[in-house]
Amino acid sequence: MIIGGSQYCHDTVSSMKAIQQNSKSSTSCTVDVIFCNTLKRTNVDLSKVTPTPKTLTWFSGTTSMTLGSIKLPVMAKEVTKIVDFAVVDHTAIYNMITGTPWINSMKAAPLTYPFGIMFPTPNGTASIWGCQKQLRFCFLDKHKLR
């Protein structure tokens, strides 16, 4: 999820309000992001990217343009959703960022402290848990990129 960090203010809620008030065009406050290198590594045809560039403001306050968007299926346990990803050409330590749009479409409950997510499935409730050790490694590795 890319949200907040705008030039107007630093906290998320105020950033969203400022962006909405200061934007003359319709601005989406959150987006699901996939990186161009991820598409290349997974042999996704880049001609499938719809060239509709948009400006993104990252948490750090930097802005960049998307290359466009692409719809891809995302499977979480036994639930598959078609996700509209914004394609960006950035160096990153992760493959994609699924944000509020995906979380809302899954009717999921993100669990911040245990680094997981719970969502309803046709057979009850499913959970996906992250790895705190891997999360810490990614965090430290990201700071080395700067």
Contacts in CASP RR format, 6 or more apart in sequence:
PFRMAT RR
TARGET T0000
AUTHOR 0000-0000-0000
METHOD contacts of the structure
MODEL  1
MIIGGSQYCHDTVSSMKAIQQNSKSSTSCTVDVIFCNTLKRTNVDLSKVT
PTPKTLTWFSGTTSMTLGSIKLPVMAKEVTKIVDFAVVDHTAIYNMITGT
PWINSMKAAPLTYPFGIMFPTPNGTASIWGCQKQLRFCFLDKHKLR
1 30 0 8 1.000
1 31 0 8 1.000
1 32 0 8 1.000
1 97 0 8 1.000
1 98 0 8 1.000
1 99 0 8 1.000
1 100 0 8 1.000
2 30 0 8 1.000
2 31 0 8 1.000
2 33 0 8 1.000
2 56 0 8 1.000
2 57 0 8 1.000
2 58 0 8 1.000
2 59 0 8 1.000
2 97 0 8 1.000
3 12 0 8 1.000
3 15 0 8 1.000
3 16 0 8 1.000
3 29 0 8 1.000
3 30 0 8 1.000
3 59 0 8 1.000
3 100 0 8 1.000
4 10 0 8 1.000
4 11 0 8 1.000
4 12 0 8 1.000
4 15 0 8 1.000
4 16 0 8 1.000
4 19 0 8 1.000
4 29 0 8 1.000
4 57 0 8 1.000
4 59 0 8 1.000
4 61 0 8 1.000
5 12 0 8 1.000
5 15 0 8 1.000
5 57 0 8 1.000
5 58 0 8 1.000
5 59 0 8 1.000
5 60 0 8 1.000
5 61 0 8 1.000
6 15 0 8 1.000
6 18 0 8 1.000
6 19 0 8 1.000
6 57 0 8 1.000
6 61 0 8 1.000
7 57 0 8 1.000
7 61 0 8 1.000
8 14 0 8 1.000
8 15 0 8 1.000
8 18 0 8 1.000
8 19 0 8 1.000
8 22 0 8 1.000
9 15 0 8 1.000
9 18 0 8 1.000
15 57 0 8 1.000
16 29 0 8 1.000
19 27 0 8 1.000
19 29 0 8 1.000
19 57 0 8 1.000
20 27 0 8 1.000
20 29 0 8 1.000
28 54 0 8 1.000
30 99 0 8 1.000
30 100 0 8 1.000
30 101 0 8 1.000
31 56 0 8 1.000
31 86 0 8 1.000
31 99 0 8 1.000
31 101 0 8 1.000
32 83 0 8 1.000
32 84 0 8 1.000
32 85 0 8 1.000
32 86 0 8 1.000
32 96 0 8 1.000
32 97 0 8 1.000
32 98 0 8 1.000
32 99 0 8 1.000
32 101 0 8 1.000
32 102 0 8 1.000
33 56 0 8 1.000
33 85 0 8 1.000
33 86 0 8 1.000
33 88 0 8 1.000
33 96 0 8 1.000
33 97 0 8 1.000
34 70 0 8 1.000
34 72 0 8 1.000
34 85 0 8 1.000
34 86 0 8 1.000
34 87 0 8 1.000
34 88 0 8 1.000
34 95 0 8 1.000
34 96 0 8 1.000
34 97 0 8 1.000
35 87 0 8 1.000
35 88 0 8 1.000
35 89 0 8 1.000
35 90 0 8 1.000
35 92 0 8 1.000
35 94 0 8 1.000
35 95 0 8 1.000
35 96 0 8 1.000
36 46 0 8 1.000
36 67 0 8 1.000
36 87 0 8 1.000
36 88 0 8 1.000
36 89 0 8 1.000
36 90 0 8 1.000
37 89 0 8 1.000
37 91 0 8 1.000
37 92 0 8 1.000
38 95 0 8 1.000
38 96 0 8 1.000
39 46 0 8 1.000
39 49 0 8 1.000
39 70 0 8 1.000
39 87 0 8 1.000
40 46 0 8 1.000
44 70 0 8 1.000
44 72 0 8 1.000
48 70 0 8 1.000
49 67 0 8 1.000
49 68 0 8 1.000
49 69 0 8 1.000
49 70 0 8 1.000
49 87 0 8 1.000
50 68 0 8 1.000
50 69 0 8 1.000
50 70 0 8 1.000
51 67 0 8 1.000
51 68 0 8 1.000
52 66 0 8 1.000
52 68 0 8 1.000
52 69 0 8 1.000
53 65 0 8 1.000
53 66 0 8 1.000
53 67 0 8 1.000
53 68 0 8 1.000
54 65 0 8 1.000
54 66 0 8 1.000
54 68 0 8 1.000
54 86 0 8 1.000
55 63 0 8 1.000
55 64 0 8 1.000
55 65 0 8 1.000
55 66 0 8 1.000
56 63 0 8 1.000
56 64 0 8 1.000
56 65 0 8 1.000
56 66 0 8 1.000
56 86 0 8 1.000
56 88 0 8 1.000
57 63 0 8 1.000
58 64 0 8 1.000
64 88 0 8 1.000
64 90 0 8 1.000
66 86 0 8 1.000
66 87 0 8 1.000
66 88 0 8 1.000
67 87 0 8 1.000
67 88 0 8 1.000
67 89 0 8 1.000
68 86 0 8 1.000
68 87 0 8 1.000
69 84 0 8 1.000
69 85 0 8 1.000
69 86 0 8 1.000
69 87 0 8 1.000
70 84 0 8 1.000
70 85 0 8 1.000
70 87 0 8 1.000
71 82 0 8 1.000
71 83 0 8 1.000
71 84 0 8 1.000
71 85 0 8 1.000
72 82 0 8 1.000
72 83 0 8 1.000
72 85 0 8 1.000
73 80 0 8 1.000
73 81 0 8 1.000
73 82 0 8 1.000
73 83 0 8 1.000
74 80 0 8 1.000
74 81 0 8 1.000
74 82 0 8 1.000
74 83 0 8 1.000
74 98 0 8 1.000
74 102 0 8 1.000
76 106 0 8 1.000
76 117 0 8 1.000
76 119 0 8 1.000
76 126 0 8 1.000
76 128 0 8 1.000
77 121 0 8 1.000
77 126 0 8 1.000
77 128 0 8 1.000
78 121 0 8 1.000
78 122 0 8 1.000
78 123 0 8 1.000
78 126 0 8 1.000
79 106 0 8 1.000
79 119 0 8 1.000
79 121 0 8 1.000
79 122 0 8 1.000
79 126 0 8 1.000
81 102 0 8 1.000
81 105 0 8 1.000
81 106 0 8 1.000
83 98 0 8 1.000
83 101 0 8 1.000
83 102 0 8 1.000
83 105 0 8 1.000
84 101 0 8 1.000
85 96 0 8 1.000
91 145 0 8 1.000
92 142 0 8 1.000
93 138 0 8 1.000
93 141 0 8 1.000
93 142 0 8 1.000
93 145 0 8 1.000
94 138 0 8 1.000
103 110 0 8 1.000
103 117 0 8 1.000
106 117 0 8 1.000
106 119 0 8 1.000
107 119 0 8 1.000
107 120 0 8 1.000
108 117 0 8 1.000
108 118 0 8 1.000
108 119 0 8 1.000
109 117 0 8 1.000
109 118 0 8 1.000
109 119 0 8 1.000
110 116 0 8 1.000
110 117 0 8 1.000
111 117 0 8 1.000
111 118 0 8 1.000
114 129 0 8 1.000
115 129 0 8 1.000
115 130 0 8 1.000
115 131 0 8 1.000
115 132 0 8 1.000
115 135 0 8 1.000
116 127 0 8 1.000
116 128 0 8 1.000
116 129 0 8 1.000
116 130 0 8 1.000
117 127 0 8 1.000
117 128 0 8 1.000
118 125 0 8 1.000
118 126 0 8 1.000
118 127 0 8 1.000
119 125 0 8 1.000
119 126 0 8 1.000
120 126 0 8 1.000
END
